[in-house]
Amino acid sequence: MEQDFQFFEQWAYKNLSIDLTAYKPTQLHRRILTIMKRAGYKNLKEYAKAIDENEKIKIQFLDYITINVTEFFRNKEMFFNLQKKIEFYLLNEFSSLKIWSAACSIGAEPYSLAIILDKISKENDHKILATDIDDSILQRAKQGIYTWNEVKNVDPQDRITYFDQRQGKFFLKEDIKKKVNFKKHDLILDPYDKGFHLIVCRNVIIYFKNKTKDKIYKKFYESLVPGGFLFVGATETIFNYKDLGFEKVSTFLYQKQR
């Protein structure tokens, strides 16, 4: 079975441009076997051939293998803390902010940031880049249509202000949608842009091996301006943050040393 996974990882890198070797193997292999069996295939060579020949199977595989569990203002107290840091630190020093929501999934995270900035700094021209490896997820993010479960953490008044509710769905209003620019990006293989004041990457890095984690954090460091912030997920404490050039500002929020 180990040889089968080696074959599949090499095939995925060559044909899908995904480096599966960067992920923790136990969790990854379990997810691959689960989606393979759901698709009705008995071995990874047959499954690879099916992915290559059938676009629907390919999309199902990419959607499942990339983690897309998210919601607006996930871990609400942490977002409240982030808002205070943006308001009292970043906006006091920089007139306009360049923000990156990495591995943004269905867009709930970058749109949460857009709502925050609309509330505290509406007059300034901020730029929010949102990236993900999954094309189909990015298309859904651009639509800005959400379920109750995905917007349950949004304050009731903000749900009225920023969404239109129709037929049990919540449609994000166009003025907020226009504040976010979506782009396909692979955290492992693609180059990183520079000059960000805030990078938000939550509940994704935990799935990578430690060596890959450190590489990504170092790239985030290089992409931030001096004094810029890195906001991570509730299960992603960076224990070696000083070695990477960060200072810990608060729980799950790190600042690039000046």
C-alpha positions as CSV (number, residue, x, y, z in Angstrom):
1,M,0.0,0.0,0.0
2,E,2.9,2.4,0.8
3,Q,4.1,2.0,-2.8
4,D,0.6,2.8,-4.1
5,F,0.6,6.1,-2.1
6,Q,4.1,6.9,-3.4
7,F,2.8,6.4,-7.0
8,F,-0.3,8.5,-6.3
9,E,1.7,11.3,-4.7
10,Q,4.1,11.5,-7.7
11,W,1.1,11.3,-10.1
12,A,-0.7,14.1,-8.3
13,Y,2.3,16.3,-8.3
14,K,2.9,15.8,-12.0
15,N,-0.7,16.0,-13.2
16,L,-2.5,18.1,-10.6
17,S,0.4,20.3,-9.4
18,I,-0.3,19.3,-5.7
19,D,2.5,18.3,-3.4
20,L,0.8,15.7,-1.2
21,T,4.1,14.8,0.5
22,A,3.8,18.0,2.5
23,Y,0.8,16.8,4.4
24,K,0.7,14.6,7.4
25,P,0.6,11.1,5.9
26,T,-1.8,9.3,8.3
27,Q,-4.6,11.9,7.9
28,L,-4.0,12.4,4.2
29,H,-3.9,8.7,3.3
30,R,-7.2,8.1,5.2
31,R,-8.9,10.9,3.3
32,I,-7.6,9.7,-0.1
33,L,-8.9,6.1,0.6
34,T,-12.2,7.4,1.7
35,I,-12.9,9.5,-1.4
36,M,-11.5,6.8,-3.6
37,K,-14.0,4.2,-2.2
38,R,-16.8,6.7,-2.4
39,A,-16.1,7.1,-6.1
40,G,-16.2,3.3,-6.5
41,Y,-12.6,2.5,-7.2
42,K,-10.5,-0.3,-5.5
43,N,-7.0,0.9,-6.0
44,L,-5.1,4.2,-6.5
45,K,-3.9,3.5,-10.1
46,E,-7.5,3.1,-11.2
47,Y,-8.6,6.2,-9.3
48,A,-5.8,8.3,-10.7
49,K,-6.9,7.3,-14.2
50,A,-10.5,8.2,-13.4
51,I,-9.4,11.6,-12.0
52,D,-7.4,12.2,-15.2
53,E,-10.3,11.3,-17.5
54,N,-13.4,12.6,-15.6
55,E,-13.6,16.3,-14.7
56,K,-16.4,15.6,-12.2
57,I,-14.3,13.0,-10.3
58,K,-11.3,15.4,-10.4
59,I,-13.3,18.2,-8.8
60,Q,-14.8,15.9,-6.2
61,F,-11.2,14.7,-5.3
62,L,-9.8,18.3,-5.0
63,D,-12.8,19.5,-3.0
64,Y,-12.5,16.6,-0.5
65,I,-8.7,16.6,-0.2
66,T,-8.4,20.3,0.4
67,I,-9.9,21.4,3.8
68,N,-12.9,23.7,3.2
69,V,-14.6,23.8,6.6
70,T,-15.1,27.5,7.5
71,E,-17.7,30.1,8.5
72,F,-17.9,33.9,9.1
73,F,-16.0,35.1,12.2
74,R,-14.9,31.6,13.1
75,N,-13.8,31.8,16.8
76,K,-15.6,35.1,17.2
77,E,-13.6,36.3,20.3
78,M,-10.4,35.9,18.3
79,F,-11.8,38.0,15.5
80,F,-12.9,40.7,18.0
81,N,-9.3,40.7,19.3
82,L,-8.0,41.0,15.7
83,Q,-10.4,43.9,15.0
84,K,-8.9,45.8,18.0
85,K,-5.4,45.2,16.8
86,I,-6.3,46.4,13.3
87,E,-8.0,49.5,14.7
88,F,-5.4,50.6,17.3
89,Y,-2.2,49.4,15.7
90,L,-2.3,49.0,11.9
91,L,-4.7,51.8,11.1
92,N,-2.8,54.2,13.3
93,E,0.4,53.5,11.3
94,F,-0.9,52.8,7.8
95,S,-3.6,54.7,5.9
96,S,-4.5,51.8,3.7
97,L,-4.0,48.1,4.3
98,K,-2.9,45.3,2.1
99,I,-4.3,42.0,3.5
100,W,-4.0,38.4,2.4
101,S,-6.5,35.7,3.4
102,A,-4.5,32.5,2.5
103,A,-6.4,29.2,2.0
104,C,-9.6,31.2,2.0
105,S,-12.0,28.4,1.1
106,I,-15.5,29.6,0.4
107,G,-14.7,33.2,1.2
108,A,-16.2,33.6,4.7
109,E,-12.8,34.6,6.1
110,P,-11.8,37.4,3.7
111,Y,-15.4,38.7,3.6
112,S,-15.3,38.8,7.4
113,L,-12.3,41.0,7.1
114,A,-14.0,43.2,4.6
115,I,-17.0,43.7,6.9
116,I,-14.6,44.6,9.8
117,L,-12.8,47.2,7.6
118,D,-16.1,48.6,6.3
119,K,-17.2,49.2,9.9
120,I,-14.0,50.8,11.3
121,S,-12.3,52.3,8.2
122,K,-14.9,52.7,5.4
123,E,-13.3,55.8,3.9
124,N,-9.9,54.2,3.2
125,D,-8.9,52.1,0.2
126,H,-7.9,48.8,1.5
127,K,-6.9,45.8,-0.6
128,I,-7.9,42.2,0.4
129,L,-6.4,39.3,-1.6
130,A,-8.0,35.9,-1.0
131,T,-6.4,32.7,-2.3
132,D,-7.0,29.0,-2.4
133,I,-5.8,26.0,-4.3
134,D,-9.3,24.8,-5.3
135,D,-10.8,26.4,-8.4
136,S,-14.4,25.3,-7.6
137,I,-14.2,26.6,-4.1
138,L,-13.0,30.0,-5.4
139,Q,-15.9,30.1,-7.8
140,R,-18.3,29.6,-4.9
141,A,-16.5,32.2,-2.9
142,K,-17.0,34.8,-5.7
143,Q,-20.8,34.1,-5.6
144,G,-21.0,35.1,-2.0
145,I,-24.0,32.9,-1.1
146,Y,-24.1,31.3,2.3
147,T,-26.1,29.1,4.6
148,W,-27.4,30.0,8.1
149,N,-24.7,27.8,9.7
150,E,-22.0,29.8,7.8
151,V,-23.3,33.2,8.9
152,K,-24.5,32.3,12.4
153,N,-21.6,34.2,14.0
154,V,-22.4,37.4,12.2
155,D,-24.1,40.0,14.5
156,P,-27.8,40.2,13.8
157,Q,-27.6,43.8,12.7
158,D,-24.7,43.1,10.5
159,R,-26.6,40.3,8.8
160,I,-29.2,42.8,7.9
161,T,-26.6,45.4,6.8
162,Y,-24.4,43.2,4.7
163,F,-26.6,40.3,3.5
164,D,-29.9,39.9,1.6
165,Q,-31.8,36.9,2.9
166,R,-33.8,34.9,0.2
167,Q,-35.2,31.4,0.3
168,G,-33.2,30.4,3.3
169,K,-29.9,31.6,1.9
170,F,-27.8,34.7,2.7
171,F,-26.5,36.7,-0.3
172,L,-23.6,39.0,0.5
173,K,-24.1,42.5,-0.8
174,E,-22.1,43.6,-3.8
175,D,-20.3,46.5,-2.1
176,I,-18.6,44.0,0.2
177,K,-18.0,41.4,-2.5
178,K,-16.1,44.0,-4.5
179,K,-13.6,44.6,-1.7
180,V,-12.1,41.1,-2.1
181,N,-9.9,39.9,-5.0
182,F,-9.8,36.1,-5.4
183,K,-6.9,34.2,-7.0
184,K,-5.8,30.6,-7.2
185,H,-2.6,30.0,-5.2
186,D,-0.8,26.9,-3.8
187,L,0.9,27.7,-0.4
188,I,3.5,25.0,-1.0
189,L,4.5,25.5,-4.6
190,D,3.6,29.1,-5.7
191,P,5.6,32.3,-5.0
192,Y,4.3,34.7,-2.4
193,D,3.5,38.4,-2.9
194,K,5.1,41.0,-0.6
195,G,4.1,44.1,1.3
196,F,1.2,42.7,3.4
197,H,0.1,44.4,6.6
198,L,-1.9,41.4,7.7
199,I,-1.9,37.8,6.7
200,V,-4.7,35.5,7.8
201,C,-4.2,31.8,7.5
202,R,-6.3,29.7,9.8
203,N,-7.0,26.0,10.4
204,V,-4.9,24.9,7.4
205,I,-1.2,24.7,8.4
206,I,-2.1,22.1,11.1
207,Y,-2.5,19.5,8.3
208,F,1.1,19.9,7.1
209,K,4.3,18.3,8.3
210,N,6.5,20.4,10.7
211,K,9.1,21.1,8.0
212,T,6.5,22.4,5.6
213,K,4.9,24.5,8.4
214,D,8.2,26.3,9.0
215,K,8.7,27.0,5.3
216,I,5.3,28.5,5.0
217,Y,5.7,30.6,8.2
218,K,9.0,31.9,6.9
219,K,7.5,32.9,3.6
220,F,4.7,34.6,5.5
221,Y,7.3,36.5,7.5
222,E,9.0,37.6,4.3
223,S,5.7,38.7,2.8
224,L,4.8,41.0,5.8
225,V,5.9,44.6,6.2
226,P,7.8,45.2,9.5
227,G,5.2,45.4,12.2
228,G,2.7,43.4,10.2
229,F,0.5,40.7,11.7
230,L,0.0,37.0,11.1
231,F,-3.3,35.6,12.4
232,V,-3.6,31.8,12.7
233,G,-6.2,29.3,13.8
234,A,-7.4,28.3,17.2
235,T,-5.4,25.0,17.1
236,E,-2.2,26.4,15.5
237,T,0.0,27.9,18.2
238,I,3.5,28.7,16.7
239,F,5.8,27.5,19.4
240,N,9.1,28.5,17.6
241,Y,7.8,32.0,16.7
242,K,10.9,33.8,17.9
243,D,13.1,31.6,15.7
244,L,10.9,32.7,12.7
245,G,11.3,36.4,13.5
246,F,7.9,37.0,15.1
247,E,6.7,38.4,18.5
248,K,3.6,37.0,20.1
249,V,1.1,39.8,20.5
250,S,-1.9,37.8,21.8
251,T,-3.2,34.3,21.5
252,F,-2.9,33.2,17.8
253,L,-1.7,36.6,16.7
254,Y,2.0,37.2,15.8
255,Q,3.8,40.4,14.7
256,K,6.8,40.6,12.5
257,Q,9.7,42.2,14.4
258,R,10.6,45.7,13.2
